[in-house]
Amino acid sequence: MRLTNKDRAQGNVKTYDVKSSTEAEEKIEKESRKSERRNREARLRANYNIMVLKKKAKRLRNQERQKIRERHGEEACPKQEPRTIESMRIPEPTFEENMTEQELEAEKNDETLDYFTNRYLPKILITSPYYPSQITKDLCREMTTIFPNSTFVRRKGQSLHKVCKQAHKRGFTDVLDLYAPRKTKKPTSIIYTHLPEGPTIHFRLTGVMFMKDVPDRCKASANNPELILTNFKTAQGRRLARLFAILFPSNPDFKKRQVIVFHNQRDFVFFRRYKYLFKKEGEKVVLTEVGPRFTLKTRKLLKGLPKHDNDNVGYEYNPLVWVKNKKKFAN
């Protein structure tokens, strides 16, 4: 038997008019005893009453808290923070607040140190498989508008390791390889290699939206954009943020007001590109998206260039570990 709207309208299901949250909680305890009866109809009615009373108790509790705030101020009854996956995250020893300044400075002595000391101009090679589909070629061309001083070349039948060696001889600093399976012909992953000695990062690529599909978009401008990297908390996350930073020149053009955002949320890195405009003499900022959009998730981090026999793995995503424990994240 299921309770229908007709039964509720005819009054076959008893409801309560409660005026306070404590009264509602008392009624819930009363109905919970009825929910243990053998009669199936009585159990259904009791469970329905419990559901209605819980909603009323929650609404009345919020109203009571609001009245206390109006009388005695916000400090008398502070607002409760919602429990989210991000707020319940287990703190790690590599968080910035758990590390000293010396340890944070020692982190920066990695493969990105040359860029941050010499401030050289990055030169990026964007490649694709032997016969890329039209979708893959369109995404590669749009990525050349994202990264200044980048070139799109098909790698044809050559291995990625050989392409990286040749790219370094020709003055390239980084290689981005887009992979698309032959069946779907849609790009599903990006392999990012920093030259000359690595590291190599394998990203899963999802949520791709081209510039033409972005609603109310703004035209892109060929200039050095500003860069925003947010919510990279762990040591690996900060290293990943530095590797994203070395793909862009260190002298952004502030007059064009174009900004690129890499936002990390539960190990998913969301890419967005905007143009901003000041209104009301700098009091208000209006964002207009340029596109494209895509989402990256780190699958594997290798120390060195991409090779089939490269077993020097720094990090590898394991769904049996990371999916089960939703309170721990790599980045």
C-alpha atoms as one frame of an Amber mdcrd trajectory, in Angstrom:
protein
   0.000   0.000   0.000   1.212   3.522  -0.823  -0.145   6.795   0.517  -1.732
   8.829  -2.256  -2.599  12.521  -2.485  -6.264  11.522  -2.257  -5.682   9.937
   1.178  -3.867  13.033   2.363  -6.618  15.356   1.079  -9.403  13.329   2.728
  -7.642  13.417   6.085  -6.811   9.731   6.273  -3.291  10.753   7.257  -3.049
  12.690  10.497  -0.908  15.836  10.523   0.000  18.121  13.399  -0.137  21.890
  13.901   2.970  22.643  15.927   4.090  26.078  17.083   7.646  25.379  18.250
  10.532  23.101  17.329  10.507  21.400  20.755   6.829  20.530  20.322   7.576
  19.092  16.881  10.395  16.928  18.293   8.031  15.550  20.956   5.512  14.616
  18.267   8.276  12.918  16.252   9.127  10.705  19.246   5.446   9.856  19.607
   5.102   8.895  15.941   8.347   6.889  15.966   6.702   4.440  18.409   3.798
   3.971  15.977   6.199   3.268  13.125   7.194   0.016  14.871   3.667  -1.464
  14.790   2.808  -4.593  12.836   0.006  -2.919  10.891   1.460  -1.802   7.561
  -1.015   1.073   7.079  -0.233   2.461  10.521   3.500   2.298   9.827   3.091
   4.170   6.525   1.009   6.917   8.147   3.500   7.249  11.004   6.493   7.509
   8.643   4.686  10.142   6.586   3.922  12.155   9.753   7.559  11.917  10.834
   8.692  13.279   7.445   6.247  16.229   7.648   7.140  16.998  11.280  10.883
  17.006  10.553  10.376  19.617   7.835   8.221  21.746  10.161  10.763  21.402
  12.989  13.586  22.552  10.728  11.592  25.579   9.522  10.557  26.545  13.062
  14.150  26.115  14.313  15.393  28.562  11.673  12.657  31.059  12.563  13.541
  30.855  16.269  17.229  31.450  15.525  16.358  34.461  13.346  14.291  36.008
  16.160  17.192  35.594  18.605  19.541  37.322  16.125  17.125  40.235  15.699
  16.841  40.729  19.471  20.388  40.089  20.714  22.561  40.354  17.575  24.499
  37.905  15.399  26.860  36.842  18.193  24.026  35.410  20.312  23.177  32.794
  17.662  25.861  32.526  14.945  24.924  31.016  11.597  25.839  27.362  11.182
  28.191  26.394   8.352  26.853  23.703   6.000  28.628  20.343   6.030  30.157
  19.813   2.608  32.802  17.435   1.270  35.224  20.357   1.113  34.582  21.459
   4.724  34.919  17.871   6.046  38.281  17.415   4.325  40.948  15.859   6.539
  43.870  18.311   6.998  47.241  17.064   5.775  50.763  17.888   7.016  51.578
  19.506   3.627  48.974  22.283   4.045  50.505  25.763   4.095  49.376  26.457
   7.674  51.168  23.272   8.855  54.507  24.136   7.204  57.242  26.644   7.995
  58.489  29.355   5.639  61.747  27.468   5.077  59.890  24.315   3.995  57.704
  26.320   1.618  60.765  27.964   0.081  62.465  24.573  -0.315  59.435  23.343
  -2.297  60.121  25.912  -5.018  63.553  24.412  -5.822  62.129  22.142  -8.501
  61.856  22.081 -12.311  60.068  25.484 -12.326  62.902  27.357 -10.576  64.540
  28.396 -13.858  61.348  30.135 -15.029  60.767  32.067 -11.802  64.417  33.224
 -11.572  65.175  34.046 -15.224  61.592  34.902 -16.347  62.094  33.466 -19.834
  59.336  33.504 -22.487  57.671  30.070 -22.685  57.339  28.450 -26.105  54.709
  25.700 -26.298  54.212  22.914 -28.837  50.645  21.567 -29.121  50.415  18.177
 -30.862  47.719  15.671 -31.780  47.533  12.032 -32.986  48.337  10.900 -36.554
  44.872  11.493 -38.041  43.103  13.952 -35.704  39.363  14.442 -36.048  37.852
  17.842 -36.746  36.890  18.219 -33.070  40.482  17.558 -31.973  41.876  20.022
 -34.513  39.372  22.694 -33.434  40.336  22.259 -29.790  44.053  22.421 -30.637
  43.507  25.671 -32.552  41.554  27.165 -29.661  44.334  26.168 -27.268  46.782
  28.197 -29.355  44.665  31.257 -28.491  44.901  30.391 -24.772  48.688  29.996
 -24.560  50.729  32.855 -26.048  53.672  31.866 -28.263  52.239  28.378 -28.966
  52.280  26.324 -32.195  50.036  23.454 -33.331  51.781  20.615 -35.227  50.556
  17.042 -35.845  53.020  14.497 -34.514  51.982  11.915 -37.135  53.599   8.500
 -36.543  56.360   9.625 -34.192  56.381   8.689 -30.536  55.802  11.414 -27.979
  59.251  10.839 -26.458  60.888  11.532 -29.840  58.717  14.615 -30.383  59.805
  16.001 -26.991  63.489  15.530 -27.877  63.063  17.324 -31.232  60.947  20.090
 -29.663  63.681  20.848 -27.118  66.268  21.186 -29.917  63.993  23.718 -31.646
  63.627  25.888 -28.558  60.288  24.726 -27.162  59.897  24.722 -23.382  56.708
  22.636 -23.015  54.676  20.080 -24.998  50.899  19.528 -24.799  49.642  16.367
 -26.507  45.903  15.861 -27.030  44.763  12.257 -27.329  41.463  11.157 -28.907
  40.438   7.475 -29.318  39.579   6.326 -32.827  36.040   5.232 -31.930  34.732
   8.430 -30.333  37.165  10.830 -32.107  36.756  13.238 -29.185  39.742  14.341
 -27.081  39.699  12.547 -23.730  43.149  13.268 -22.283  46.060  15.719 -22.322
  49.710  14.806 -21.699  51.725  17.794 -20.469  55.545  17.515 -20.592  57.939
  20.164 -19.337  61.217  20.213 -21.250  64.001  19.179 -21.120  63.795  16.724
 -18.191  60.114  16.556 -17.282  57.941  16.006 -15.360  55.150  14.487 -17.456
  51.543  14.754 -16.276  48.655  12.770 -17.716  45.296  14.565 -17.354  41.833
  13.226 -18.064  39.931  15.791 -20.158  36.169  16.269 -19.678  33.486  18.945
 -19.980  34.872  20.501 -23.159  32.887  23.485 -24.440  34.176  25.378 -27.473
  34.215  29.152 -27.764  31.302  29.181 -30.208  29.111  27.268 -27.696  29.747
  29.579 -24.717  26.617  31.713 -24.112  27.040  35.511 -24.301  30.747  35.161
 -24.929  33.256  37.891 -25.596  35.915  37.914 -28.316  39.391  36.755 -27.342
  42.362  39.086 -27.634  45.919  38.068 -28.501  47.745  39.322 -25.418  49.475
  38.022 -22.316  46.639  37.207 -19.870  46.505  37.517 -16.117  46.571  34.207
 -14.238  44.585  33.100 -11.167  45.364  29.766  -9.445  43.010  28.922  -6.569
  42.500  26.180  -3.964  45.753  24.259  -4.538  46.421  23.302  -0.907  48.813
  20.334  -0.720  52.478  20.136  -1.770  51.516  18.307  -4.958  48.768  20.854
  -5.647  51.175  23.781  -5.285  53.633  22.038  -7.608  50.841  21.573 -10.149
  49.942  25.265  -9.856  53.563  26.255 -10.570  53.585  23.983 -13.644  50.450
  25.742 -14.910  52.059  29.128 -14.251  55.137  28.442 -16.411  52.907  28.024
 -19.481  52.201  31.783 -19.508  54.490  34.830 -19.783  55.327  36.556 -16.531
  54.396  40.046 -17.840  50.586  40.172 -18.244  48.941  42.929 -20.259  46.610
  44.600 -17.740  45.102  46.979 -20.306  43.366  44.146 -22.203  41.754  42.892
 -18.952  41.838  39.225 -19.898  42.190  36.690 -17.085  42.660  32.893 -17.031
  41.494  30.847 -14.038  42.610  27.379 -12.901  40.364  26.437  -9.960  40.964
  23.181  -8.079  37.947  21.532  -6.462  38.257  17.973  -5.078  41.153  17.182
  -7.483  39.217  18.495 -10.524  40.900  21.527 -12.129  38.349  23.773 -13.860
  39.651  26.015 -16.644  37.882  29.299 -17.498  38.848  32.422 -19.444  37.188
  35.787 -18.820  37.326  39.448 -19.667  36.456  41.886 -16.912  35.122  45.431
 -16.940  34.964  47.957 -14.102  31.701  49.782 -13.436  30.657  52.517 -10.992
  34.197  53.902 -10.715  35.773  50.627  -9.655  33.107  49.548  -7.160  31.679
  46.788  -9.368  33.321  44.285 -11.737  31.478  42.546 -14.595  32.863  39.244
 -15.950  32.253  38.046 -19.498  33.379  34.561 -20.442  35.552  34.102 -23.508
  35.919  30.320 -23.648  36.734  27.534 -24.138  35.858  25.520 -21.036  37.283
  22.206 -19.923  38.023  20.192 -16.776  41.254  18.357 -15.954  41.860  15.525
 -13.497  45.361  14.276 -12.732  45.744  10.596 -13.604  49.502  10.107 -13.411
  52.618  12.154 -12.707  55.932  10.826 -14.075  59.398  12.077 -13.216  61.012
  12.475 -16.627  59.955  12.378 -20.273  57.096  10.146 -21.498  58.368   6.619
 -22.169  56.771   3.184 -22.206  59.379   1.882 -19.745  59.253   4.904 -17.394
  58.407   3.433 -13.981  59.428   6.520 -11.999  55.864   7.411 -10.949  55.418
  10.322  -8.561  51.638  10.016  -8.271  49.000   7.742  -9.785  45.240   7.979
  -9.324  43.777   4.808  -7.799  39.943   4.772  -7.689  39.946   2.053  -5.021
  41.723   4.468  -2.670  40.527   7.948  -3.646  36.870   7.205  -4.398  36.288
   5.259  -1.176  37.751   7.967   1.066  35.976  11.185   0.065  37.653  13.252
   2.768  41.194  13.034   1.333  42.367  14.703  -1.882  45.703  14.839  -3.688
  45.692  18.532  -4.677
